[in-house]
Amino acid sequence: MGHTRSGARQHGWREDGHAGGGGGGGRGEGRGGVRELASRYALLPLRVFLGVTFVYAGLDKLTDERFMAATGTGSVGELMRAVRDTSAVPWLVDLALKNPAGFGYAIAFGELAVGLGTLAGLLARVAAAGGAAISLSLWLTVSWQADPYYLGNDLAYLMAWLPLVLAGAPMLSVDALLAERRRRRTR
């Protein structure tokens, strides 16, 4: 689908593919423009979604007595036994089965810590790496048998954590506040 140069200009696109008239200085360009503002805050919705979701998941597990049990319908132990033979890493499931309730608490508190750290933007890269590790372990165990693979939601969560692992929480975060304090002290 080719655009002619005059057609691109007519629709507000510069020849280099960016929006705006020709020559810079448009509303969406420069420091403080809409595009600059949007790019600075681009990861914030993802951070809020993942943070809230992981806090909710952790609290949901911690408040569900059936889930925290080693046996019985809806328990973490029953879940681990059900996925043991279809898991990509059965040794990890075997490890969880040594103490299903302990594993359930570890996952729940891990999700809670990751979610709170992500929401606050405190040690954001570490929190995101923790979220990615939890999502990876759940993908390789609980949702590994999903066919086709993209129906396993844990894989999508793993991929969603990666931008936050790479970028951290540069805006509206404790990390950004601490970085600004350090910059002020070194001036």
MARDREN-618198 format. One record per residue (C-alpha): x, y, z. Coordinates in steps of 0.05 Angstrom, whole numbers, always signed. Each point is the difference from the previous one (the first is absolute). Example, Ala and Ser with C-alpha at 12.3 -4.5 7.8 and 13.67 -1.06 7.14 Angstrom:
> +246  -90  +156
> +27  +69  -13
***
This chain:
> +0  +0  +0
> +40  +59  -24
> -11  +72  +18
> +19  +56  -46
> +39  +56  +31
> -57  +50  -11
> -50  -51  +27
> +41  -10  +63
> +4  +75  +12
> -73  +7  -14
> -16  -49  +57
> +47  +34  +50
> +58  -48  -7
> +70  +23  -13
> +40  -37  -51
> +41  -34  +55
> -64  -33  +27
> -13  +45  +60
> -64  +38  +10
> -1  +75  -5
> +8  +50  -55
> +69  +5  -31
> +57  +33  +37
> -9  -11  +75
> -28  +44  +54
> -69  -31  -6
> -44  -13  +60
> +21  -72  +6
> +74  +14  -4
> +53  +26  +46
> +6  -3  +75
> -68  -1  +33
> -39  -16  -64
> -55  -50  +0
> +43  -55  -30
> +56  +14  +48
> -48  -2  +59
> -33  -64  -26
> +67  -35  -9
> +23  +18  +70
> -63  -29  +30
> -9  -58  -49
> +17  -55  +50
> -43  +28  +56
> -65  -35  -21
> +38  -66  -6
> +32  +11  +68
> -67  +16  +33
> -34  -60  -33
> +54  -49  +20
> +7  +29  +69
> -74  -2  +15
> -7  -69  -31
> +57  -30  +41
> -24  +32  +65
> -69  -27  -13
> +27  -70  -18
> +42  -2  +63
> -57  +23  +45
> -48  -47  -35
> +45  -60  +16
> +14  +22  +71
> -74  +7  +16
> -21  -66  -31
> +7  -55  +51
> -16  -53  -52
> +58  +23  -45
> +51  +0  +56
> -15  -72  +18
> +45  -58  -19
> -59  -42  -23
> -72  +7  -21
> -39  +33  -56
> +28  +67  -19
> +64  -9  +40
> +70  +17  -25
> +19  -72  +15
> -55  -26  -45
> +19  +49  -54
> +73  -22  +2
> -19  -73  -3
> -46  +14  -60
> +55  +35  -41
> +59  -44  +21
> +0  -44  -61
> -13  +55  -51
> +49  +50  +29
> +63  +20  -38
> +38  -3  +66
> -28  -58  +41
> +58  +6  +49
> -27  +69  +19
> -69  -29  +12
> +31  -56  +41
> +36  +53  +42
> -67  +36  +11
> -33  -66  +19
> +49  -10  +57
> -37  +56  +36
> -60  +24  -41
> -25  +49  +52
> +69  +30  +8
> +5  +7  -75
> -68  +33  -2
> +20  +50  +53
> +66  +14  -36
> -36  +14  -65
> -53  +43  +35
> +50  +42  +39
> +44  +5  -62
> -58  +25  -41
> -18  +50  +55
> +72  +26  +5
> +7  +5  -75
> -67  +36  -7
> +14  +50  +55
> +71  +14  -24
> -26  +10  -71
> -55  +47  +21
> +46  +41  +44
> +57  -3  -50
> +47  -22  +55
> +56  -43  -26
> -43  -4  -62
> +48  -41  -42
> +9  -50  +56
> -76  -4  +10
> -11  -9  -75
> +53  -54  -2
> -37  -34  +57
> -65  +6  -37
> +33  -29  -63
> +29  -58  +41
> -68  -16  +31
> -34  +4  -68
> +54  -44  -31
> -6  -53  +54
> -76  +0  -6
> +4  -4  -76
> +48  -59  +3
> -42  -36  +51
> -74  +19  +3
> -14  +25  -70
> +52  -38  -40
> -52  -49  -28
> -42  +56  -31
> -8  -14  -74
> +11  +42  -38
> +54  +30  +45
> -27  +71  -3
> -62  -20  +39
> +44  -8  +62
> -7  +68  +33
> +65  -6  +40
> +41  +7  -63
> -34  +67  -15
> +15  +23  +71
> +73  -20  -9
> +4  +41  -63
> -35  +59  +33
> +52  +2  +56
> +59  +5  -47
> -8  +74  -19
> -1  +16  +75
> +62  -43  +12
> +35  +41  -54
> -26  +69  +15
> -17  -1  +74
> -48  +53  +24
> +28  +67  -22
> -63  +40  +14
> -45  +7  +61
> +42  -48  +42
> +41  -5  +63
> +60  -18  -45
> -8  +65  -39
> -6  +40  +64
> +63  -32  +29
> +38  +11  -66
> -20  +74  +0
> +24  +8  +72
> +67  -31  -19
> +6  +47  -59
> -14  +61  +45
> +53  -22  +50
> +54  -8  -53
> -11  +71  -28
***
